[in-house]
Amino acid sequence: MNKSGKAVASLVKSKKDLENLVVIYDDIDLPLGKMKISFNKSSGGHRGLESIIKALKSQEFLRIRIGITPATPSGKLKKPHGEKPVINFILGEFKKPELEILKKLSKKAAEAIEVFFAEGKDKAMSLYNN
């Protein structure tokens, strides 16, 4: 994932390709089950996204961030701290209840992508950012 830029750049050959690019990625800074759609933003420190932005020499594409971090009932993220715990968390396996949450969220993300292509990024963001 951290070197995704090379693969993505091989597929994005024109401005039109860039306009139609949607990158979906995990985000440890969002609670599990939440997604955020954005356009023309920085990588926020996500190494895979940094690789894509660098390879394309542009950040003008749609991205869908998928939250992967469990939260307390009050909404506080239970995020690991330190490089090794973060890597272990990101590369770890989800529990069955977490997978069910992500399955529902994947359907929502697919709907958002359909809206993006049919009605544009602004409509997708207004309907699906939660």
C-alpha positions as YAML, in Angstrom:
chain: A
units: angstrom
residues:
- id: 1
  name: MET
  ca: [0.00, 0.00, 0.00]
- id: 2
  name: ASN
  ca: [2.77, 2.44, 0.86]
- id: 3
  name: LYS
  ca: [4.03, 2.29, -2.74]
- id: 4
  name: SER
  ca: [0.66, 2.42, -4.49]
- id: 5
  name: GLY
  ca: [1.63, 5.42, -6.57]
- id: 6
  name: LYS
  ca: [3.49, 3.42, -9.19]
- id: 7
  name: ALA
  ca: [0.52, 1.15, -9.88]
- id: 8
  name: VAL
  ca: [-1.99, 4.00, -9.92]
- id: 9
  name: ALA
  ca: [0.21, 6.17, -12.16]
- id: 10
  name: SER
  ca: [0.33, 3.39, -14.74]
- id: 11
  name: LEU
  ca: [-3.47, 3.66, -15.03]
- id: 12
  name: VAL
  ca: [-3.84, 7.44, -14.92]
- id: 13
  name: LYS
  ca: [-2.62, 8.76, -18.27]
- id: 14
  name: SER
  ca: [-4.78, 11.86, -18.76]
- id: 15
  name: LYS
  ca: [-6.62, 14.65, -16.98]
- id: 16
  name: LYS
  ca: [-9.87, 12.74, -17.58]
- id: 17
  name: ASP
  ca: [-8.39, 9.64, -15.93]
- id: 18
  name: LEU
  ca: [-7.42, 11.76, -12.93]
- id: 19
  name: GLU
  ca: [-10.93, 13.25, -12.72]
- id: 20
  name: ASN
  ca: [-12.36, 9.72, -12.62]
- id: 21
  name: LEU
  ca: [-9.92, 8.38, -10.04]
- id: 22
  name: VAL
  ca: [-11.39, 7.25, -6.71]
- id: 23
  name: VAL
  ca: [-8.96, 6.05, -4.04]
- id: 24
  name: ILE
  ca: [-10.44, 4.13, -1.12]
- id: 25
  name: TYR
  ca: [-8.22, 3.63, 1.90]
- id: 26
  name: ASP
  ca: [-8.19, 2.86, 5.60]
- id: 27
  name: ASP
  ca: [-7.96, 5.68, 8.10]
- id: 28
  name: ILE
  ca: [-6.84, 5.09, 11.66]
- id: 29
  name: ASP
  ca: [-8.05, 8.59, 12.57]
- id: 30
  name: LEU
  ca: [-11.71, 7.76, 11.84]
- id: 31
  name: PRO
  ca: [-13.92, 5.53, 13.96]
- id: 32
  name: LEU
  ca: [-14.78, 2.08, 12.67]
- id: 33
  name: GLY
  ca: [-17.89, 2.29, 10.51]
- id: 34
  name: LYS
  ca: [-17.46, 5.91, 9.43]
- id: 35
  name: MET
  ca: [-16.35, 7.15, 6.06]
- id: 36
  name: LYS
  ca: [-15.33, 10.53, 4.77]
- id: 37
  name: ILE
  ca: [-15.22, 11.60, 1.14]
- id: 38
  name: SER
  ca: [-12.86, 14.38, 0.14]
- id: 39
  name: PHE
  ca: [-11.29, 15.90, -2.94]
- id: 40
  name: ASN
  ca: [-7.99, 17.71, -3.56]
- id: 41
  name: LYS
  ca: [-6.69, 17.28, -0.01]
- id: 42
  name: SER
  ca: [-3.27, 16.39, 1.35]
- id: 43
  name: SER
  ca: [-2.35, 12.86, 2.32]
- id: 44
  name: GLY
  ca: [-2.83, 13.55, 6.02]
- id: 45
  name: GLY
  ca: [0.27, 11.45, 6.65]
- id: 46
  name: HIS
  ca: [-1.11, 8.31, 4.97]
- id: 47
  name: ARG
  ca: [1.90, 6.84, 3.21]
- id: 48
  name: GLY
  ca: [-0.02, 5.07, 0.46]
- id: 49
  name: LEU
  ca: [-1.84, 8.25, -0.42]
- id: 50
  name: GLU
  ca: [1.42, 10.22, -0.30]
- id: 51
  name: SER
  ca: [2.83, 7.75, -2.83]
- id: 52
  name: ILE
  ca: [-0.15, 8.25, -5.16]
- id: 53
  name: ILE
  ca: [-0.02, 12.06, -4.91]
- id: 54
  name: LYS
  ca: [3.72, 12.07, -5.59]
- id: 55
  name: ALA
  ca: [3.44, 9.69, -8.57]
- id: 56
  name: LEU
  ca: [0.54, 11.63, -10.13]
- id: 57
  name: LYS
  ca: [2.01, 15.03, -9.25]
- id: 58
  name: SER
  ca: [-1.55, 15.96, -8.24]
- id: 59
  name: GLN
  ca: [-3.94, 15.57, -5.36]
- id: 60
  name: GLU
  ca: [-6.97, 16.46, -7.50]
- id: 61
  name: PHE
  ca: [-8.83, 13.17, -7.19]
- id: 62
  name: LEU
  ca: [-11.60, 11.78, -5.03]
- id: 63
  name: ARG
  ca: [-10.73, 9.77, -1.97]
- id: 64
  name: ILE
  ca: [-12.89, 7.79, 0.40]
- id: 65
  name: ARG
  ca: [-11.45, 7.32, 3.86]
- id: 66
  name: ILE
  ca: [-12.72, 4.25, 5.72]
- id: 67
  name: GLY
  ca: [-12.52, 4.38, 9.50]
- id: 68
  name: ILE
  ca: [-10.93, 1.33, 11.09]
- id: 69
  name: THR
  ca: [-10.40, 2.35, 14.73]
- id: 70
  name: PRO
  ca: [-12.75, 1.14, 17.47]
- id: 71
  name: ALA
  ca: [-14.26, 3.86, 19.63]
- id: 72
  name: THR
  ca: [-15.65, 4.04, 23.15]
- id: 73
  name: PRO
  ca: [-19.42, 4.55, 23.59]
- id: 74
  name: SER
  ca: [-18.68, 8.27, 24.04]
- id: 75
  name: GLY
  ca: [-16.89, 8.34, 20.67]
- id: 76
  name: LYS
  ca: [-13.27, 8.48, 21.84]
- id: 77
  name: LEU
  ca: [-10.99, 6.55, 19.49]
- id: 78
  name: LYS
  ca: [-9.13, 3.58, 20.97]
- id: 79
  name: LYS
  ca: [-6.14, 4.13, 18.72]
- id: 80
  name: PRO
  ca: [-2.77, 2.43, 19.27]
- id: 81
  name: HIS
  ca: [0.24, 4.65, 19.89]
- id: 82
  name: GLY
  ca: [3.77, 4.16, 18.59]
- id: 83
  name: GLU
  ca: [4.94, 2.95, 15.21]
- id: 84
  name: LYS
  ca: [5.03, -0.79, 15.94]
- id: 85
  name: PRO
  ca: [1.58, -0.96, 17.64]
- id: 86
  name: VAL
  ca: [0.08, 1.09, 14.79]
- id: 87
  name: ILE
  ca: [1.60, -1.20, 12.15]
- id: 88
  name: ASN
  ca: [0.42, -4.30, 14.02]
- id: 89
  name: PHE
  ca: [-3.07, -2.82, 14.29]
- id: 90
  name: ILE
  ca: [-3.27, -1.86, 10.61]
- id: 91
  name: LEU
  ca: [-2.00, -5.25, 9.47]
- id: 92
  name: GLY
  ca: [-4.05, -7.19, 12.02]
- id: 93
  name: GLU
  ca: [-7.33, -8.97, 11.47]
- id: 94
  name: PHE
  ca: [-10.77, -7.58, 12.19]
- id: 95
  name: LYS
  ca: [-13.09, -9.36, 14.61]
- id: 96
  name: LYS
  ca: [-16.34, -10.77, 13.22]
- id: 97
  name: PRO
  ca: [-18.53, -7.88, 14.51]
- id: 98
  name: GLU
  ca: [-16.08, -5.37, 13.00]
- id: 99
  name: LEU
  ca: [-16.25, -7.18, 9.66]
- id: 100
  name: GLU
  ca: [-20.04, -6.88, 9.70]
- id: 101
  name: ILE
  ca: [-19.72, -3.12, 10.23]
- id: 102
  name: LEU
  ca: [-17.22, -2.85, 7.36]
- id: 103
  name: LYS
  ca: [-19.45, -4.96, 5.10]
- id: 104
  name: LYS
  ca: [-22.31, -2.47, 5.58]
- id: 105
  name: LEU
  ca: [-19.92, 0.42, 5.04]
- id: 106
  name: SER
  ca: [-18.61, -1.07, 1.80]
- id: 107
  name: LYS
  ca: [-22.15, -0.99, 0.39]
- id: 108
  name: LYS
  ca: [-22.43, 2.67, 1.38]
- id: 109
  name: ALA
  ca: [-19.08, 3.43, -0.25]
- id: 110
  name: ALA
  ca: [-20.21, 1.69, -3.45]
- id: 111
  name: GLU
  ca: [-23.37, 3.82, -3.48]
- id: 112
  name: ALA
  ca: [-21.27, 6.95, -2.99]
- id: 113
  name: ILE
  ca: [-19.10, 6.01, -5.97]
- id: 114
  name: GLU
  ca: [-22.19, 5.53, -8.11]
- id: 115
  name: VAL
  ca: [-23.43, 9.00, -7.11]
- id: 116
  name: PHE
  ca: [-19.98, 10.45, -7.84]
- id: 117
  name: PHE
  ca: [-20.06, 9.17, -11.41]
- id: 118
  name: ALA
  ca: [-23.72, 9.96, -12.00]
- id: 119
  name: GLU
  ca: [-24.07, 13.33, -10.23]
- id: 120
  name: GLY
  ca: [-20.59, 14.55, -9.29]
- id: 121
  name: LYS
  ca: [-18.31, 14.79, -6.29]
- id: 122
  name: ASP
  ca: [-20.21, 17.54, -4.49]
- id: 123
  name: LYS
  ca: [-23.42, 15.51, -4.45]
- id: 124
  name: ALA
  ca: [-21.57, 12.40, -3.27]
- id: 125
  name: MET
  ca: [-19.88, 14.32, -0.47]
- id: 126
  name: SER
  ca: [-23.10, 15.99, 0.66]
- id: 127
  name: LEU
  ca: [-25.01, 12.69, 0.77]
- id: 128
  name: TYR
  ca: [-22.40, 10.34, 2.19]
- id: 129
  name: ASN
  ca: [-20.12, 12.21, 4.54]
- id: 130
  name: ASN
  ca: [-21.17, 11.23, 8.04]
...
